[in-house]
Amino acid sequence: MGVQHRSSEKQIIPPLAATAKTTTITKKLTKHLLSKVSEEITRINDPEIPGFHVRLGRINKHGVRSKAFYLYYRTRTKPVKSVNYRIGGMPEIDIETAKSMARENLEKVRNGIDIQVEREKLSSGSDAWTVGKLYSEFFRNKILERKRPEIVEASFNKDILPRAGHVLLTNITRHQLHEDVFSPILDRGAKSQAGKTLALLKQMFSYGVAVGCMDFNPLEGASKSTYAKYTPRRRTPSVDELRTALEVFLSAGMSIQNFNCFKVILLSGVRSGAAITAKWSDVDFEKRVWYAVNEKHSTRGEVVYQKVPMSDELLKAFRDQESHSALLKSEFVFPAKRDSVSAGKSISHMDTKTLNRSLNRIRKQGKVQVPDFQPHDIRRSIRSHLISVKSDSSSGRYNAFSPACAEKILGHSLSGMERVYDQHDYFDEMKEALSYWGSLFSDLI
């Protein structure tokens, strides 16, 4: 009798299929199971949770099947009725989330609650929960406590509420959000804003789930790469380009206040938000120091200041603005033309987007040739230039400034072990570096 050899070929397990003419099976629901199920099967009952099942649709033209989770139950009150309660569909919720929701709802049913009637109450009449109503609650209870709530308010008012504010939470889907909210943002090329909008909506819907006005977060699991592949800017304006900007901005129609603000940003290296919100009480002309708010390291409970040494040119820029805004008698260096209210608060400094709007308007008019850069790009120019100085006989500078000094000018924390062991404040080095940087533009300030 010959020896039988087992085949060395890997055994192929066919996808799960139903028996003849059967479209419903009972099997523990798993992610792996749903990825292998055949097209003939349209329903799978989970044996672990009574009434919990998934319904599978036909394969669409994109090769995708819809998968929706349901809970079948019978009411405990008379007249008794049978209900198929829709929990939600993939990819809005995953299997584990659906199981957890099924268990919670099943417990409600056992306690005599008709969960379908409960849902209908949430989506009818004046008490219906819409995206707009949830935003109002979310903003009041979560956003107002933040440092800059007006930024969140502006984002919702521009991109979210006009397009989806009226939609019932029980009807909102990821596909609808993609079509109505994210696509218009991406169409205008605002990839970074699409990512920020996604983060805000995920936070809001998670809050909605937590307070019980919606069953699941439709954006759960969505990442920024789903809607926007953001590429960080690398634009680094040269000294010549920055000098050209100083030469042409006023003749191109930029207001004196915007021009002075631009000079402060250029000569200090601070973030534009720190310059725009600066107060006169933070500017010490005698000691030639400006205590600029470091936005990245500040919290709502604690404001962190960045000690900025004032070069001759930076001091003159502040003096120019002091003369220009003297009649307004504002506490802010760059006051608003009129007080405005945002997020329930009075805002008396110029709008944080005013300078960018001014630059964009000048470029669109095309009256003068203006280098294409944003105020934030200047920070990249300062750091790159200071650490690469080789020889400048006109200023007597022959050595590059240290990367640590350049980082301190930008208001960054040192990284790694340097943050622990390097406790030097670099103020004298920063003073020398900003004096050198300012000298490159002294004839234009």
C-alpha positions as CSV (number, residue, x, y, z in Angstrom):
1,M,0.0,0.0,0.0
2,G,1.6,3.3,-1.1
3,V,2.1,6.2,1.2
4,Q,-0.3,9.0,0.6
5,H,1.4,12.4,0.6
6,R,-0.5,15.5,1.8
7,S,-0.5,18.2,-0.8
8,S,1.9,21.1,-0.1
9,E,-0.4,23.6,-1.7
10,K,-2.1,26.1,0.7
11,Q,-5.7,25.2,1.3
12,I,-8.0,27.9,0.0
13,I,-11.0,28.6,2.2
14,P,-13.9,29.9,0.1
15,P,-15.8,32.9,1.3
16,L,-18.7,32.3,3.7
17,A,-21.7,31.3,1.7
18,A,-25.3,30.5,2.6
19,T,-27.0,27.1,2.1
20,A,-29.2,26.7,-0.9
21,K,-31.8,29.5,-1.2
22,T,-30.8,30.8,2.2
23,T,-30.0,34.5,2.6
24,T,-29.8,34.7,6.4
25,I,-27.3,33.0,8.6
26,T,-26.4,33.0,12.3
27,K,-22.8,33.6,13.2
28,K,-20.8,35.8,15.6
29,L,-20.3,39.1,13.9
30,T,-16.7,40.1,13.3
31,K,-14.8,42.4,11.0
32,H,-13.2,39.4,9.3
33,L,-16.6,37.8,8.7
34,L,-18.0,40.9,7.0
35,S,-15.0,41.2,4.8
36,K,-15.4,37.6,3.5
37,V,-19.2,37.2,3.3
38,S,-20.6,36.2,-0.1
39,E,-23.0,38.4,-2.0
40,E,-25.9,35.8,-1.6
41,I,-26.0,36.5,2.1
42,T,-28.1,39.6,3.0
43,R,-28.5,39.2,6.7
44,I,-26.3,37.8,9.6
45,N,-27.8,37.3,13.1
46,D,-25.4,37.6,16.0
47,P,-26.1,34.8,18.5
48,E,-24.5,36.7,21.4
49,I,-27.0,39.6,21.5
50,P,-30.7,38.8,21.0
51,G,-32.1,40.6,18.0
52,F,-28.8,42.1,16.9
53,H,-28.0,41.6,13.2
54,V,-26.4,43.2,10.2
55,R,-28.1,43.7,6.8
56,L,-26.0,43.7,3.7
57,G,-26.9,45.5,0.4
58,R,-25.9,44.8,-3.1
59,I,-22.5,45.6,-4.4
60,N,-22.6,49.0,-6.0
61,K,-20.6,50.3,-9.1
62,H,-17.7,51.1,-6.9
63,G,-17.5,47.5,-5.6
64,V,-18.8,48.4,-2.1
65,R,-21.6,46.8,-0.1
66,S,-23.7,48.8,2.4
67,K,-23.7,47.3,5.9
68,A,-26.2,48.4,8.4
69,F,-26.6,47.2,12.0
70,Y,-30.1,46.6,13.5
71,L,-31.7,45.5,16.7
72,Y,-34.9,43.5,16.4
73,Y,-37.2,43.8,19.5
74,R,-40.8,43.5,20.7
75,T,-42.3,46.2,22.8
76,R,-43.2,45.4,26.4
77,T,-46.3,47.6,26.4
78,K,-49.6,46.8,24.7
79,P,-50.3,46.7,21.9
80,V,-47.2,44.6,21.4
81,K,-45.4,45.4,18.2
82,S,-42.2,44.2,16.5
83,V,-39.6,46.8,15.6
84,N,-36.3,46.6,13.6
85,Y,-34.4,49.5,15.1
86,R,-31.5,50.8,12.9
87,I,-28.4,51.4,15.0
88,G,-26.2,52.7,12.2
89,G,-24.1,51.7,9.2
90,M,-20.5,51.2,8.4
91,P,-18.2,53.1,8.1
92,E,-19.9,55.6,10.5
93,I,-19.7,53.0,13.3
94,D,-17.7,49.8,13.6
95,I,-18.8,46.4,14.8
96,E,-17.7,46.8,18.4
97,T,-19.4,50.2,18.7
98,A,-22.6,48.7,17.2
99,K,-22.5,45.8,19.7
100,S,-22.1,48.2,22.6
101,M,-25.0,50.3,21.4
102,A,-27.1,47.2,20.9
103,R,-26.5,46.0,24.5
104,E,-27.4,49.5,25.8
105,N,-30.6,49.7,23.8
106,L,-31.6,46.1,24.6
107,E,-31.4,47.0,28.3
108,K,-33.7,50.0,27.7
109,V,-36.2,47.7,26.0
110,R,-36.1,45.3,28.9
111,N,-36.9,48.2,31.2
112,G,-40.1,49.0,29.1
113,I,-38.7,51.8,26.9
114,D,-39.6,51.8,23.2
115,I,-36.3,53.0,21.8
116,Q,-37.9,53.7,18.4
117,V,-40.4,56.1,19.9
118,E,-37.7,57.7,21.9
119,R,-35.7,58.4,18.7
120,E,-38.7,59.8,16.9
121,K,-39.2,62.3,19.7
122,L,-35.7,63.5,19.2
123,S,-36.3,64.2,15.5
124,S,-39.7,65.8,15.6
125,G,-41.2,69.2,16.7
126,S,-39.4,72.1,18.3
127,D,-37.3,69.7,20.4
128,A,-35.7,68.1,17.4
129,W,-31.9,67.9,17.6
130,T,-30.2,69.4,14.5
131,V,-26.6,70.1,13.7
132,G,-27.2,73.7,14.5
133,K,-28.8,73.0,17.9
134,L,-26.0,70.7,18.9
135,Y,-23.5,73.4,17.9
136,S,-25.2,75.9,20.2
137,E,-24.9,73.5,23.1
138,F,-21.3,72.4,22.2
139,F,-20.2,76.1,21.8
140,R,-21.7,77.2,25.1
141,N,-20.4,74.3,27.2
142,K,-17.1,73.4,25.5
143,I,-15.8,76.1,23.2
144,L,-16.4,79.3,25.2
145,E,-13.9,78.1,27.8
146,R,-11.1,78.0,25.1
147,K,-8.5,80.8,24.6
148,R,-9.8,81.8,21.1
149,P,-13.4,80.7,20.8
150,E,-14.0,83.3,18.0
151,I,-11.9,81.2,15.6
152,V,-14.2,78.2,16.1
153,E,-17.2,80.4,15.8
154,A,-16.0,81.8,12.5
155,S,-15.3,78.3,11.1
156,F,-18.8,77.0,11.9
157,N,-20.5,80.1,10.6
158,K,-18.6,80.0,7.3
159,D,-18.3,76.3,6.4
160,I,-20.6,74.2,8.5
161,L,-23.9,75.8,9.7
162,P,-25.0,77.3,6.3
163,R,-24.7,73.9,4.6
164,A,-25.6,71.4,7.4
165,G,-27.0,73.4,10.3
166,H,-30.6,72.4,9.5
167,V,-29.9,68.6,9.2
168,L,-31.4,66.4,11.9
169,L,-28.8,64.5,13.9
170,T,-30.8,61.3,13.3
171,N,-30.3,61.8,9.5
172,I,-26.7,63.0,9.3
173,T,-24.3,60.7,7.4
174,R,-20.6,60.8,6.6
175,H,-21.4,60.9,2.9
176,Q,-23.6,64.0,3.4
177,L,-20.9,65.8,5.4
178,H,-18.4,65.0,2.7
179,E,-20.6,66.3,-0.1
180,D,-22.0,69.4,1.7
181,V,-19.2,70.5,4.0
182,F,-15.8,69.2,3.0
183,S,-16.1,69.2,-0.8
184,P,-16.7,73.0,-1.0
185,I,-13.8,73.6,1.3
186,L,-11.5,71.5,-0.8
187,D,-12.8,73.0,-4.0
188,R,-11.4,76.4,-2.9
189,G,-8.1,74.8,-2.2
190,A,-8.2,75.2,1.6
191,K,-6.8,71.8,2.6
192,S,-5.6,72.9,6.0
193,Q,-9.1,74.3,6.8
194,A,-10.7,71.0,5.7
195,G,-8.5,69.2,8.3
196,K,-9.4,71.8,11.0
197,T,-13.2,71.5,10.2
198,L,-13.0,67.7,10.4
199,A,-11.4,68.0,13.9
200,L,-14.1,70.4,15.1
201,L,-17.0,68.2,13.8
202,K,-15.5,65.1,15.4
203,Q,-15.3,66.9,18.7
204,M,-18.9,68.2,18.4
205,F,-20.4,64.8,17.5
206,S,-18.5,63.1,20.3
207,Y,-20.0,65.6,22.6
208,G,-23.4,64.9,21.1
209,V,-22.9,61.2,21.8
210,A,-21.8,61.9,25.4
211,V,-24.9,64.0,26.2
212,G,-27.2,61.5,24.6
213,C,-28.7,63.5,21.7
214,M,-27.2,61.1,19.1
215,D,-26.3,57.5,19.0
216,F,-22.9,57.5,17.3
217,N,-20.3,59.8,15.8
218,P,-20.7,59.7,12.0
219,L,-17.0,60.8,11.6
220,E,-15.6,58.3,14.0
221,G,-12.4,56.8,12.5
222,A,-12.1,59.5,9.8
223,S,-8.6,61.0,9.6
224,K,-7.3,64.3,8.1
225,S,-5.9,62.3,5.2
226,T,-9.4,61.2,4.4
227,Y,-10.4,64.7,3.4
228,A,-7.2,66.7,3.0
229,K,-3.6,65.8,2.4
230,Y,-2.0,68.9,3.9
231,T,1.5,69.8,2.7
232,P,3.3,72.2,5.0
233,R,4.4,75.5,3.4
234,R,8.1,75.8,2.7
235,R,8.1,79.3,1.1
236,T,11.0,81.3,2.4
237,P,11.1,84.9,1.1
238,S,14.6,86.2,0.5
239,V,15.8,89.5,2.1
240,D,15.5,91.1,-1.3
241,E,11.8,90.1,-1.6
242,L,11.1,91.4,1.9
243,R,12.8,94.7,1.0
244,T,10.7,94.9,-2.1
245,A,7.6,94.4,0.0
246,L,8.6,97.3,2.3
247,E,9.2,99.5,-0.7
248,V,5.8,98.9,-2.5
249,F,3.2,98.1,0.1
250,L,2.2,101.7,0.9
251,S,2.1,102.8,-2.7
252,A,0.0,99.7,-3.5
253,G,-2.7,100.8,-1.1
254,M,-1.9,99.1,2.2
255,S,-3.1,101.1,5.2
256,I,-0.6,102.6,7.5
257,Q,-1.7,100.4,10.4
258,N,-1.4,97.2,8.3
259,F,2.0,98.4,7.1
260,N,3.2,99.1,10.7
261,C,1.9,95.7,11.8
262,F,3.8,94.1,8.9
263,K,7.0,95.8,10.0
264,V,6.6,94.6,13.6
265,I,6.2,91.0,12.4
266,L,9.1,91.3,10.0
267,L,11.5,92.8,12.6
268,S,10.6,90.7,15.6
269,G,9.9,87.2,14.1
270,V,6.8,86.7,16.3
271,R,3.6,85.1,15.0
272,S,1.2,87.5,13.4
273,G,-1.5,86.8,16.1
274,A,0.9,87.9,18.8
275,A,1.6,91.2,16.9
276,I,-2.1,91.9,16.1
277,T,-3.2,91.3,19.8
278,A,-0.3,93.2,21.3
279,K,-1.0,95.7,24.1
280,W,0.9,98.9,24.9
281,S,1.3,97.7,28.5
282,D,3.5,94.9,27.2
283,V,5.8,97.3,25.3
284,D,8.7,98.7,27.5
285,F,10.3,101.5,25.5
286,E,12.8,102.3,28.3
287,K,14.2,98.8,28.6
288,R,13.6,98.2,24.9
289,V,11.7,95.0,25.5
290,W,8.4,93.8,24.2
291,Y,6.6,91.0,26.2
292,A,4.8,89.3,23.4
293,V,2.2,86.7,24.1
294,N,3.4,83.3,23.1
295,E,0.2,81.8,21.7
296,K,1.5,78.2,21.3
297,H,2.5,77.9,25.0
298,S,-0.3,79.9,26.6
299,T,-3.5,78.3,28.0
300,R,-6.7,79.8,29.0
301,G,-5.6,79.8,32.6
302,E,-2.0,80.9,32.1
303,V,-0.6,83.4,29.6
304,V,3.0,82.8,28.6
305,Y,5.1,85.8,27.4
306,Q,8.0,85.8,25.0
307,K,10.7,88.4,25.9
308,V,11.5,90.1,22.6
309,P,14.5,92.6,22.5
310,M,13.7,95.7,20.4
311,S,16.2,96.7,17.8
312,D,16.4,100.3,16.7
313,E,14.2,99.4,13.7
314,L,11.6,97.5,15.8
315,L,11.4,100.4,18.3
316,K,10.8,102.8,15.5
317,A,8.0,100.6,14.1
318,F,6.2,100.7,17.5
319,R,6.8,104.5,17.7
320,D,5.3,105.0,14.2
321,Q,2.2,103.1,15.2
322,E,2.0,104.9,18.5
323,S,1.7,108.2,16.6
324,H,-0.7,106.8,14.1
325,S,-3.2,105.4,16.7
326,A,-2.8,108.0,19.5
327,L,-6.2,109.5,18.9
328,L,-8.0,106.2,19.5
329,K,-6.5,105.8,23.0
330,S,-6.8,102.0,22.8
331,E,-5.0,99.6,25.0
332,F,-4.1,97.6,21.9
333,V,-1.2,98.5,19.6
334,F,-3.2,97.8,16.5
335,P,-6.8,98.7,17.5
336,A,-9.9,97.9,15.5
337,K,-11.6,100.8,13.6
338,R,-14.7,100.0,15.6
339,D,-15.4,97.6,18.4
340,S,-16.8,94.3,17.3
341,V,-18.3,91.4,19.2
342,S,-17.2,87.8,18.6
343,A,-18.2,84.7,20.7
344,G,-19.9,87.0,23.1
345,K,-16.8,89.0,23.8
346,S,-15.8,92.6,22.8
347,I,-12.8,92.5,20.4
348,S,-11.0,95.8,20.3
349,H,-7.9,94.9,18.3
350,M,-7.7,94.6,14.5
351,D,-9.0,91.3,13.0
352,T,-6.5,88.5,12.9
353,K,-7.2,88.1,9.1
354,T,-7.0,91.7,8.2
355,L,-3.3,91.7,7.2
356,N,-3.6,88.6,5.0
357,R,-6.7,90.1,3.3
358,S,-4.7,93.2,2.6
359,L,-1.9,91.3,1.0
360,N,-4.2,89.2,-1.1
361,R,-6.1,92.3,-2.3
362,I,-2.9,94.1,-3.4
363,R,-1.8,91.0,-5.3
364,K,-5.2,90.7,-7.1
365,Q,-5.2,94.4,-8.1
366,G,-1.8,93.8,-9.8
367,K,-0.9,97.5,-9.7
368,V,2.6,96.7,-8.4
369,Q,4.6,93.5,-8.4
370,V,4.4,92.1,-4.9
371,P,6.4,89.0,-3.8
372,D,4.0,86.0,-3.1
373,F,4.3,85.2,0.5
374,Q,2.3,85.1,3.8
375,P,3.3,86.9,7.0
376,H,4.0,83.5,8.7
377,D,6.6,82.7,6.0
378,I,8.8,85.5,7.4
379,R,9.6,83.4,10.4
380,R,11.1,80.8,8.1
381,S,13.2,83.5,6.5
382,I,14.5,84.8,9.8
383,R,15.6,81.4,11.1
384,S,17.1,80.3,7.8
385,H,19.0,83.6,7.4
386,L,20.3,83.9,10.9
387,I,21.8,80.4,11.1
388,S,23.5,80.7,7.7
389,V,25.2,84.1,8.0
390,K,28.8,83.7,6.7
391,S,30.2,87.1,6.2
392,D,28.7,90.6,6.2
393,S,31.4,93.3,6.4
394,S,28.8,96.1,6.4
395,S,27.5,95.0,9.8
396,G,30.7,93.5,11.1
397,R,29.0,90.1,11.3
398,Y,31.2,87.2,10.4
399,N,29.6,84.2,12.2
400,A,26.2,82.5,12.0
401,F,23.9,82.7,15.0
402,S,23.2,79.5,16.9
403,P,20.1,77.4,16.1
404,A,19.1,77.7,19.7
405,C,19.2,81.5,19.5
406,A,17.1,81.4,16.3
407,E,14.6,79.0,18.0
408,K,14.2,81.4,20.9
409,I,13.5,84.3,18.6
410,L,10.7,82.3,17.1
411,G,9.3,81.5,20.5
412,H,9.9,77.8,20.2
413,S,11.0,75.5,23.0
414,L,14.2,73.6,22.6
415,S,13.8,70.0,21.8
416,G,15.0,66.7,23.4
417,M,17.6,66.8,26.1
418,E,18.4,70.5,25.3
419,R,15.1,71.5,26.8
420,V,16.1,69.8,30.1
421,Y,19.8,70.9,30.4
422,D,20.0,74.2,28.4
423,Q,18.4,76.8,30.8
424,H,20.2,79.8,29.2
425,D,17.7,82.5,28.2
426,Y,19.7,83.6,25.1
427,F,18.5,87.2,25.5
428,D,21.8,88.9,24.7
429,E,22.2,86.6,21.6
430,M,18.7,87.4,20.5
431,K,19.3,91.1,21.0
432,E,22.4,90.9,18.7
433,A,20.6,88.7,16.2
434,L,17.5,91.0,15.9
435,S,19.8,94.1,15.7
436,Y,21.6,92.4,12.8
437,W,18.3,91.4,11.1
438,G,16.9,94.9,11.5
439,S,20.0,96.5,10.0
440,L,19.2,94.7,6.7
441,F,16.0,96.9,6.4
442,S,17.0,100.0,8.3
443,D,17.0,102.3,5.3
444,L,13.3,101.4,4.6
445,I,11.8,101.5,8.1
